[in-house]
Amino acid sequence: MADIQIRSDVTAKLVNISANDAMVAKAARVSTIGKNSAADELPTERLINYLMRDRHGSPFEHTTFTFLVEAPIFVAREHMRHRAGWSYNEESGRYKELEGIFYVPSSDRALVQVGRPGAYSFKSGSDTHFARMASNMLEAYGEAFLAYKDMLKAGIAREVARMVLPVGLFTSYYATCNARSLMHFLSLRTISEGSRFPSFPQREIEMVAERMERELALSMPHTYAAFVKNGRVAP
């Protein structure tokens, strides 16, 4: 079996940012006071809550977050379904040899689906469930990566050899968004009792969302507070 590495985590590192509450307030006030909106001393908290509550969303678009994400391919594909206000660039298996790093869920990950499609939940599995999952994944990953390396050694092109690799393989990509698109992502990809509308994300993309949410809370505290206060609905 090929020598592979296993991870049970994901990362979403903030690598570039141009985002603060003051910029949101300035963008909102330009409609009423024009160039005087550029003043830094004007208050932001009440105005931002009003914008969030009444869903005046465009002022939140004058912000930028760029994250470097490391996650399994199946997480990246879910993430890239979010297109409005997002830009992506991902590592390419056509141009680089891929590393043998694969995802196996940690032992606290719920494994058993209960209910029918559209009305189901997940519950914790037994030790037997976890052992079977981990064993099958390790065997499949090892065989797939061995086949990949064998094809590369034989001179087969990377873009062809990669076809044998499973979606549990780790990838890395840059994801850039504005605060409005980030809040929309968080509203759909996290579970919170305070949400006006329930969401049912796969745990692994929720792990990415949780890391991004921490950065929003730190960099734009008034925006984040208003988002939570108003039911986690993106404006």
N, C-alpha and C positions, 0 to 999 in steps of 0.2 A: 504494500500500500504506500502511496506517495506521502511524503512528509508535509503535513499541513498544519496550519495554526487555527485555533478556535477562539472566537470572541462571543460574549453574551451581552455586550453593550453596544451603544452607538455614540457618536459624538456629533455635535453641531457647534463649532467654534466661531464666534463672531470675529471676523477678520477686518472689517471696514464698516464704519458707521457715519452717517450724517443725519442725525435724528434727535430732536428734542421737542419738548412741549411748546417752547416759545415760538418755534417755526410754524407750528400748527395754528397758534393764535394769530400770528402775523398774517398768514395766508387767509385766515377767516376775516380779519379786520380790514383788509385792503378793499373789500367791497363797500365799506362804509366810511373809511377815513383816508383811503388812498395811500400815498407814500408815507404818511405819518404812522402807518402801521409798523414801520421798521423800528420804532422805538423799543428798546430792550426792557424798559421798566414797566411796561403795561402788564396787568395781571393775566393769568392764563387759566387757573383752575376752574372757575365758574363757567367761563366761555367754552372750555373743552367739554365739560359735562353737558352743556346745552347742545353742542354740536353732536355729541354721541347720542344723547337722548332723542333728538329730533332727526338723527341720521343725515346730517350734512357732512358727507364723507370726503369731498375733494380736498379740504385743507390737510387731511392726514396723509395725502399722497406726496407732500413736499418733504419727504424723509426717505432715507435709504439705509437698509441693513444688508450686509453681505456675510453669509455664513459659509464655512467650509464643513461639509457634512461627510462623515464616514459611516456607512450603513450598508446592509445587504441590498442587493439589486432589487429585490421585491419591494423594499421600502422606497428606494429611489423612484421606482415606477409609480407608486402611489403618490409620492410627493409631486411628481411632474404632471399629474393630472390637474394641479393648481396652476393655471396659465395666466389669468388676469392679474397683472401687476407683479409677475414673477419672471426672472430670467435665470437660465441654468447653463452651466458648462461642466461636462462630466469626463472623467478619464476614459480613454478609448482602448478597447482590446484589439483594435486594428493596428494601433501605433505603438503600444507598449506590451511587454510580456506581463501578464496578470499574476499577482501574488496569490499564493494558496491560503488565503485567510477566509474562513467561513463562519457563519453564524449558527450557534446552537443556543436555544433559549435557556435561561437560568432556571433553577429548580422551582422558583416561586411563580413562574409563568403559568397561567391557567391553560390547560391542555384539552379539556373535554367540552365539546359543543352540545348544548342542550336546547331542544326546540327545533322548529322548522325555519327555513329561510325567511327573513323579514321579521321573525319573532323569536329570536334565540338569544341565549346568553352563554357564558363560558364559566366553568367551574374548575377548581384545581384537580389535577389528576393524581393518581397514586404513584408510589415509588416505582411500581412496575411500568406504568405509563411512561414515566420520565426515562427510565432505563431503556425501554424499547425505542422511544423517540431518539435519544442520544446515540444509541448503537446504530440504528438505521441511518441516521444522518452522517455519522462519522464514516461508515462503510461507503455510502453513496458518494460523499465528498471525496474520499480518498481515491476511489476508483475513477471518478470523473477527472480529478486533477492529474492522476497518473496517465490517463488517456490523452489529456491536453498536452502534457509534457512530452509524451511519446511522439505525438504528431509534430510538435515544434522541432524535436530532435531529428525527425525524418525530413525536415525541410518544408513542411506544410505551412502555408501562410497563417499568421496569427488570426486574421479575420475568419478563417475557416476553422482552425483548431479551437477557438473560443466557443464554438457552437455546442460543444459537449458539456460546458460548465453550467451548473444549476444556479437558480436565483438566490440561493443562500450565500453566494460569493460576495465578499465585500467590494464596494466601489467607493469612489470619492468624487465629490462634485461641489461646485460653487452654486449657491442659491442666493439671489438678490431680490429684495422685495421692498415695498414701502409699508408704513405702519398699517394702512388700511387693508392691504392684501394679507399682511401677517395676522391681523386680528381675525380676518375671515378664515384663514387656515387654522388658527387656534380654536375658533368656534366649532369647527368640524372635526378636528383631530385630537381633542382632549375631552375627558369626561369630568364634569364639574356639577356639583349639586346646585350651584347658582345659575346655571345656564337656563335661559328662557326656552330654548329648544334643545332636546336631548341629542346627543351624538353617540356613535357606536364605533369608534376607531379601532383598527387593529393595534394591539399593544405596541408593536415595534415602531410604528409611525408616531404614536403618542409619545414615545420616548424622545423622538426628535423634537416634537412640538413642545414638550416640557422644557427642554433646554433653550429653545428659542423664546419661550414665554418669559423665562428668567431675565433674558437680555432686554426684552421690551419693558418689563417692570423696572429694571434698573435705570434705563436710559430715558424713559418717558413716564415717570411716576403718575402724573396727572391723567395722561391718556390711559394708562393701564387701570388706574382706579376707576375712571369713568366707564371703561369697558366692562369691568367686573360689576360695578354698581348697576349698570343697565342691562344685565342679563347675558353678558358675553355675546352680544350681537354686534357684528361689524357695521359701522355706519355706511 
